[in-house]
Amino acid sequence: MSVSRTTVKASPNDTTVASTAPITIARPLLATTAQRRRTTEVRSWRKASRSPSSTVTDRRDLRPSRAGAVLALAGLRHPAAISATIARPAIQAEAVVSSPSDTRHEMVPVTTGEVRAPRPVHRAWAVPLATLGLLALATILVASVLPASLRAENRAGAEAEFALVPADADPVADRLAFDAVERYRAAGQFLFVTVREPEITLLDWWIGESEPEVGFLSRQDKFGTQTPDQQRQFSVEMMRSAKETAEYVALERLGFPAEIIPGDVIVNNLVCLEANEAQTECIEWAPSDELLDPGDKLLKVDGVELEVLDDLRPILDGKQPGDVVEIEFERPGEGTRTGEVELIAANDGTGRTIIGFSPFDTATAKLPFDVDIDSGAIGGPSAGLAFTLTLIDELTPGELTGGRRVAVTGTIRIDGTVGGIGGLAQKVSAVRQLGADVFLVPAEQGEQDIALARQVAGDDLDIVPVANLDEALAALAEYGGNGLELGRPGEGYEPAS
């Protein structure tokens, strides 16, 4: 069959605001009544037959369409065309050309039989299906705003309000600055890795609960006994200490004259006397927990001033577990406080009597020249090993990385040992997405954590556990680095006067 196309070459009138390029439109299909429909089509046929450019192959194609129900049905299918006969177009036609063309389907199918309404069974299904769709949509919308504490749990069964998710893996060298000695720019990169701990909704928990790259934290997991402000300040202090220690370890390893100066006595963690069976939560803390919080700075014990951590030892000599001492301390943002603490025995088999906390390392490094590591707003100590390796690499010729992109995580201690970190699986995910070749991680993490890290890494990223700086340098040598050929180039260095 064939249908007619109408080609319009338009010229703008005063109301034209659109482009006036030639366009092709379909022949009007509707009239408000059957008589108007027939009249309109007959006039169109006559006008087209007088046009010298028109071509008509079969006049039956231009005969009036069926009236009545057909036109009414067409009006339902194209409601926008109902008022076309009374609309005033914004673009006036200069000439109309009609020509037949083949098509596979009628523009408006002709219905010869009676129009049937949908069967009742179809209508019966429509209501429950629409209701189910609306309920599903409503469930998603509500879950996206409900706090996760209404249902979400971490893997230990505790109420989860926060997620532990991958963040970034950034080059350390871009944050490193020193100018007193020659700097050797390396082609490879050491990357330090961060995670985020955002508050979550119930929908977040549903989506991430089965993903190994996503962890969930209770409020206790995230803040412990600290307030959010105290935790932020404590995290920044840990980063400061990590940078100081990394600078000292790197320069000392290369033979530069560097030393450590002890700092204030700061509470890091309180001693847990008994944990639950899964070893995931403490159910009994040392008596010091009733007075002290992580981040507190001890000023005096039994009236004796403390300048460095070593000052505690002679004060506690001769004391027995169960004895009570008076402690004066300073809490961030709250000022100075005083209280009494019952002493306990250390659980390391030494027989020592202790207050019941592990001290935070506030020692500072005295270096022969200034080194600056810009950590921005990032807190925590887990970039210590990455800082150490980058500084060694930039202070010596050659490539410690073998020209590769090597991600590194783990704390660094003054003796060069590497300490464990949190969020290893999440950090592996961040590194994998960035496309690094190798990821040095603390051997102290344990077999379970490292096995999960390798699962997340897949086949494209090598997970290499290291226990100390020497092991890290040896591991890098296996990937083409020169970590075993560094020597001690800093020996004999004297600062410029």
N, C-alpha and C positions, 0 to 999 in steps of 0.2 A: 504494500500500500504506500501512499505518499501523503505528506502533509505540506502545508504551505508555510514558508518563512517570509517575514516582512522585514526588509532592510530599510533603515531610516538614516538619512543624512540630515543632521540637525543643525540648526543655527540658534544661538542663544537669544532669548528675549530679556527683558529687564530683570527677571527674577532668577536667572541662571547663576549658580554658584559652583557647579561641578564641571568636569571636563566635557568638551563638546565633540569629542572624536566620534566617528561613525560607530554605531552599535547595532547588534542584532537582537530583536525581541520576538517573542512568540505572538501569533495572532490572538486577539482577545477571545476568550472562551465563553464569557458569560454575558447574560443580559438579565435584567431584573424580572422580565416576563418573557414568555415564549414569543409573543408578537414582536417585541423590541429586538429579540435575538434574530428572528427571521429578517426583519427590516434591515438591520445593521449588516447582515451578511450579504444580502442582495445588493445593497449599495456598494459594498466592497468589491463584489464581483464585477459590477458594471464599471466602476472606476478603474479597476485593474485591466479590463478588456480594452479600454480606450488608451491605455498607456502604450506607447510604441515600443517600450523596452520589456514589456511583460511577455511571459511565455506560459500558455495554458495548454496542457496536454489532454485533460479530461475535465469537462465542465461538471461532471458529477461530483468531483472533489469539492466543488464550490457551492453545491446545493445547500439549502438551509438544513441545519442539524435538527435532530429530533427535539421536540419541545417537551414541556411538562416535567416529568420526574427526572429525566436525564439532566436537564438544566439545573434543577434544584440540587441534584447530587453533585454536579460540577461546582455549584456554589459552595457546598460544604467542603469540597476538596481545595478550593482556592478562595477563601473568604476575602483575601485582599483585593480580588478583582471585582467584587460585587459592585462597588461604586465607581468602577472605571469609566462608565459611560457619562458620569456627571463630574468627574474630576477634571481640573484644569491643569494640563501638563506645563512643566516649567520650560520644556524644550519643544519647539514647534518643528514639524516635519516639512521639508521642502519637496521631497518626492518619495513615493512609495513604490517599491518594486517587489513583485511576488514571483516566486519560482518554486516548482515542486522539487522535493528531494526525498529519497528513500529513507525509511527508518524502520527499526525492528518492532517498535511498539507504538500504539496510538498515544497521542499526547493526553487525551482524556478517554479512557476505555469506555466503550458504550455498554451500558447495562441493559440487557433485554428483559431480564426477569424482575421479579419483585425484590426490593431491598429488604433483606432479613435482619432482624435484630440479633445480637449475640445470644447464644443459648444460655439459659439460666445457670448451667453448670460452670460456664466460663466466668460469669459474674460472681458466682459463689467463691471461686478461687481467688479472684482479684483482691478481695478485702483482706483475707489472712496474709497473702503474699505482701501486699503493701504494708500491712502492720508489722510483719517480720522485718522488712527492709528498714522501716522507720525505727524499730527497736534496736536493730544492729547499729544504725547510724548514731542513735542517741547514746548507746553504750560506749562507742568509741569517743564521742565528744565528752561525755562525763568522765571517762577514765583518763582523758588527756588533761583534765584539770584537777582531779582528785589527788590529794597528797598520797604518796606511796605508803605512808605509815598506816593507812587503813587496812592494808593486806600484805604488802611486800615484806619479804624476809630475806636476810642474807643466808649464805650457805651453812651457817651455824645455827640457823633457826631464830636469830634475833631480828627484831623489827628494823627494817631497812628504810632509811630516809634519804640516803645519798648513794650515788653510783661512783665507781672507780673506773674511769675510762681513759683511753689513749689521748694524749695531747700532741706534743711535738718532739721532733728530734732535730736539734740545732747545732751548727758547727761551733766549736768552742773557740777556734782561732780568731773568729770575728769579734769575740768579746775580750780578747787578751791584749794587753798593752804593756810594753816596757821599751826603754830606749837607751839604757846605759851600756848595753852590750849588743853585739851584732845579732840580728834576728834572721833566721833561715826559714823563709817561707816554703811550706811543703805543698806538694801537689795533692796529696791525699788529705783526708779530713777525719778528725775525731768528732763524734757527735755525742752530746749529752741529751738525755731523754727525760721528758716530763709527763705527768699524768694530771688529770683533773678530777675533782670530787664534787660534781654539781648535785644540787637537790633534784629529786626526781618525782614524777607523777606515777600513778598506778599503771598507766599505759606504758611508760618507759620501762617499768619493771617487767611487765608482760612481754615486751619485745626483746629485752636483753637478758632475761632470766636464764635462757639456755645457751647463751654465747660465752665461750671461755674467755674472750677478751674483755668482758664486762664483769666487774665485781660490784658487790653491794655492801654498804656500810651502815651500821646503826649510828646513832648520835654518839654513843659511847666509843665506837670504833674511831670515829672522826675526831672527836674533841677530848675524849678521856674525861678527866676531871677539870679541864680548862674551859674557860669561856672562849667564844670565837676570837675575840680580840687578843686574849692571852695566847691562844694557839698561833695566831698570825705572827705575833711578836716573837714567840719562841721559834717558829719556823725560820724567820729572818735571821735570828741569832745563830741557828744551826748552820745556815748557809755561810754566814760570816766565818764561823769556825772552820767549816769545810774548806773554804778558800785559803785561809791562813795555813792550815795543815798541808794542803796540796802544794802550796808554794814552798813550804819548808822541805817537804819530802822530795820534790823535784830538784831543788837546788842542792840539797845535801847529797842526793844520788849522783849528781854531776860534779861534786867536789867543791862547790862554792861555800864560802864561810857563812853558815846560817845556824841559828839557834832558836830554841823555843823558850818563851817566857810564860810561866804559869799565870792563869787569870783568876777571876772571881769564882767562888763556889756556888754553882747554880744547880738546882735540882732538875735532873733529866727525867727519870722515872722513879716511882715509888716501888718498893719491894713487895712482890706478891708472895704470900705465905702458902696459899693453896689455890689451885686452879680446878676447873671442872674436868670431867673425864676426857673430854675432847681437847683439852688444853687450849680452849678458845676464849675463855673468860676467867677472870679472877673472882673467886668467891670469898677470899679472906686476904685482906691487905695488912701490911705491917702497921703497928700503932702510929707511925709517923703520918699515915694517910689522914688521920683525924686533924692534923695541924697543917701539913705542908701540901703544896700543889706543884706539879711540874712548872718550871720557870721561876720559882722562888729563889731569891739570892740570899744565902746565909751570911749574916753580918757578925754574929757572936754566938758562941756556945759556952754556957756557964760563965759568962762575963768576959771571955777571952775573944779578942777580935780575930777575925779570919781575913787574911789578905790573899792567900792562895790555898788550894786544896790540901797541900801537904801540912797546913797548920792544924788540920783536924786530928792527925794521927797522935800527937802527944796529948791532946785533950782527952781522947778516948782511951789511952793506955791506962790500964788499971781499972777500968769500968767493967761491969758485968752485965750480961743480959738481964733485963728487968729493972736496972737502974734508970733513974729519970734525970734528964738534963734540961736546962732551960735554953731555948733557942730564940735569938732575935733575927728576924729576916725581913726582907723587902719584897713585896708582891707587886708586880707590874700594874700600874694604874691605881693602886690602892694604898701605897705607902708602907711604913714600917709597922710590924706586928711582933708580939712576943708570946710564947707559949711553951708548954712542957711536952716532952716526948719520952716515951719509954723505949729504952734501947733493946736491940735484939742481937742474936748471934748470926754471923754471916753464914750463908749456906754453901760456901765454897770449900768447907773442910779445913779452914785455917784456924778456926777457933776465935777469930777476931770479933770484937763487939762493934756494932755499927748503929748508926741512927736509923737506917732503913730506907735509903734512897741510893740510886746510882747517879753520880755527878755528871753534869754536862761539861764537856771539854771546852773551856773558855781560854785555853792557852793561845798566845799570839806568837807570830813568827817574827824574828828579827833577821832581816835579809840584807845582803850587801848592796842591793839596789831595789828601787821601787818596782813592784809588779802590780798591775791592776787587772782584775777579772770582773767584768760588768755582768752581774747576774740579774739586773733589773728587779722586777717584783717577784722573782722565783725564790722560793724558800726550800729548806730541807738540806740534808747533807749528802744526798745520793749521787751528786755529780763530782764528788771528791776525786775518784780515780780518773775520770775523764779530764779534769783540770790538770792533774799531775802529768798524765801522758802527753797532753797537748803542750804544756810548758817545756817538758823535756824535748819534744820534737822541734819546737821553735827555737830552742837554745843550741841545737846541734845540727850539723849538716847531714844531708841524707833524708831518707824517708822512713820514719818509724812505722808508718802504715803500709809500706810497700806500694804507695800510690792509690790505695783503696779508700773507700768510705767505711770507717769502723765506728760502730756505736759502742758506747761504754756506759755502764752503770755500776754503782757500788761506792760506799764510803771509803775514805782512806784514813788510816790511823798514823800516828807519828812514827811507829815502827815499820810502816809500809804494808801492813796487813790490810786486807780488803773486807769491809763489813757488809752485812746484808741490807736489803732495801725492801720497800713495799711496792706492790703493783707491778711485779715483774711481767706477768702475762700481758698487761695493758701496754707496758713499754715495748715489749716484743712486737705487738701489733703496730704501734707507731713506727718502729724501725722498719718493719717489713713493708709498710706502705710507702716509705721513703725510698726504698730500694738499696739499702746498705748491704754490704757483703758479709760482714762479721759483726757479732754482738758479744762483747766481753761482759760477763755477769759474775756476781760473787759466788764462789763455791760454797760459801756459808749459807746460801739459800736453802740447801738441802735437796735431796733427790726428787721429792715430789714436785717442788716448785720448778726445778729445772726440766723435769719431764713435761710438765704443762707448757713451759716456755717453748720447748722443741715442738710440741704439738701445734701451738699457735704459729710458730715460725714456718712450718712446712719444709719443703726442700730447697727453698731459695735463700735461706738465711742460716748461717752457721752460728750456733750457740756455743760459746766457749767459756766454761767456768774457770775462774782464777782465784787463788787464795791470797796472793800478795803481788807487789809490784814486779818482783823478779819473774813470777809466773806469767804475768801479763806481757812483759817484754819478750819472754821466750815464745809465747803463743803468737805474738805479732811477727816474730822472725820466721815462723813457719808459713806465713803468708807473704813473705818477701821483704819484711821490714828489717832495719839494721839495729834492732834493740839490743843485740848481743855484742855490738861493736862500738858502744858509746864512749867507753873510757870515762875519765874524770877531767874534762876540759876546764872546769872551774877552779882546780887547785892552783894556788898561787895568785888568784885574783885579788886585787886590792881596789877598793872603791876610790874613785877620783875625789881629790880633796877640794 
